[in-house]
Amino acid sequence: MPTYYIMDLGQGMAETVAKEMPSPAEIAANKWLSEDELTVYSSEYGRTGFQGGLNWYRVRTGGRFNGELEVFAGRTIDVPATFIAGRSDWGIHQAPGAIDKMQKSACTNMKEIHLLDGAGHWVQQEQAADVNRLLLKFLKSS
């Protein structure tokens, strides 16, 4: 059973997720993002800002483009599908029951759901070998 997080009224996102943050030792042990790669990201965000990374969330919560999504209302995904996410990805726990709904209602041919231990929001980087293995297995079986 997944863990669901509820934000306290007096806390923002940063305070809510702070208690879930890895320790300095866990951060130092990460191998999926090297210091050189991190330098590229932080340099670019320093140069251009992070607005582009936030725009999806602004659009999603602002309702401005919801009308464009209405064309998909009531539609299902009917091709074979698999879902791979990091078990520690906070996003998969934001809407209780969403994964079950995806599996039972949105995807009529959901073959597998995988929540990988030791991975968060960037599962394809954090557990690259497992993601590749699962994708290849899924593609061979479909």
C-alpha positions in Angstrom: 0.0 0.0 0.0 1.5 3.3 -1.0 2.1 6.1 1.5 0.1 9.3 1.0 1.3 12.7 2.1 -1.0 15.4 3.2 0.3 19.0 3.5 -0.4 20.7 6.8 -2.2 24.0 6.4 0.7 25.9 7.8 3.3 24.3 5.6 4.3 24.7 2.0 5.8 22.1 -0.3 9.3 22.5 0.9 8.4 22.0 4.6 6.2 19.0 3.8 8.8 17.1 1.8 11.8 18.1 4.0 11.2 15.2 6.4 11.5 12.8 3.4 14.8 14.2 2.2 17.8 11.9 2.1 20.6 12.3 4.6 23.9 13.8 3.5 25.4 10.3 3.4 22.6 9.1 1.2 23.1 12.1 -1.1 26.8 11.5 -1.3 26.2 7.8 -2.2 24.1 8.7 -5.3 25.7 7.6 -8.5 23.0 8.5 -11.0 24.0 12.2 -11.2 27.6 13.0 -11.3 29.1 16.3 -10.0 29.9 17.3 -13.6 26.3 16.6 -14.7 24.9 18.5 -11.7 27.2 21.5 -12.6 25.7 21.6 -16.1 22.1 21.7 -14.7 22.9 24.2 -12.0 24.8 26.4 -14.4 21.9 26.4 -16.9 19.3 27.0 -14.2 21.5 29.9 -12.9 21.7 31.3 -16.4 18.1 30.9 -17.5 16.1 30.4 -14.4 13.8 27.5 -13.6 10.6 29.0 -15.0 10.5 26.4 -17.8 10.6 23.6 -15.3 7.7 25.1 -13.4 5.4 26.0 -16.4 3.9 22.5 -16.7 2.7 22.8 -13.1 1.4 26.3 -13.6 -0.6 25.2 -16.6 -1.9 22.1 -14.9 -3.2 23.9 -11.8 -4.3 27.1 -13.5 -7.0 25.5 -15.6 -6.1 27.7 -18.6 -5.7 24.8 -21.0 -8.1 22.3 -19.4 -10.4 22.8 -22.4 -7.8 21.3 -24.7 -7.7 18.2 -22.6 -11.5 17.7 -22.7 -11.1 16.1 -26.1 -9.7 13.1 -24.2 -12.5 12.9 -21.6 -13.9 9.4 -21.3 -11.2 8.0 -23.7 -9.1 5.0 -22.7 -5.6 3.8 -23.6 -6.2 0.5 -25.4 -2.7 -0.6 -26.4 -0.5 -2.7 -24.2 0.9 -0.5 -21.4 3.3 -0.6 -18.5 4.0 1.9 -15.8 7.4 2.3 -14.2 8.0 4.8 -11.4 10.2 5.2 -8.4 8.6 4.1 -5.2 9.9 7.3 -3.5 8.4 9.6 -6.2 6.2 11.9 -4.3 4.2 12.6 -7.4 2.7 9.1 -7.6 1.2 9.6 -4.2 -0.4 13.0 -4.7 -3.8 11.7 -5.8 -4.8 8.7 -3.7 -6.1 5.9 -5.9 -4.7 7.4 -9.1 -2.6 4.4 -9.9 -5.5 2.0 -9.4 -7.7 4.2 -11.5 -5.1 4.3 -14.3 -4.7 0.5 -14.2 -8.5 -0.3 -14.0 -10.1 2.5 -15.9 -7.7 4.6 -18.1 -5.7 1.7 -19.5 -7.7 -1.2 -20.7 -4.6 -3.3 -21.4 -2.3 -2.5 -18.5 0.2 -5.3 -18.4 2.4 -4.3 -15.4 3.0 -1.6 -12.8 6.5 -1.4 -11.3 7.4 0.9 -8.4 11.2 0.6 -8.1 12.8 0.8 -4.7 15.7 3.2 -4.3 14.2 5.6 -6.9 12.3 8.8 -6.9 11.1 11.2 -9.6 14.0 10.4 -12.0 13.6 6.7 -12.1 15.1 6.4 -15.5 18.3 7.8 -14.2 18.3 6.5 -10.6 17.6 2.9 -11.7 18.5 2.9 -15.3 19.4 -0.8 -15.6 16.1 -1.8 -14.0 14.1 0.5 -16.2 15.8 -0.8 -19.3 15.4 -4.4 -18.2 11.6 -3.8 -17.6 11.1 -1.9 -20.8 12.8 -4.6 -22.9 10.8 -7.3 -21.1 7.6 -5.4 -21.8 8.4 -4.8 -25.5 9.3 -8.4 -26.1 6.1 -9.6 -24.5 3.8 -7.2 -26.4 
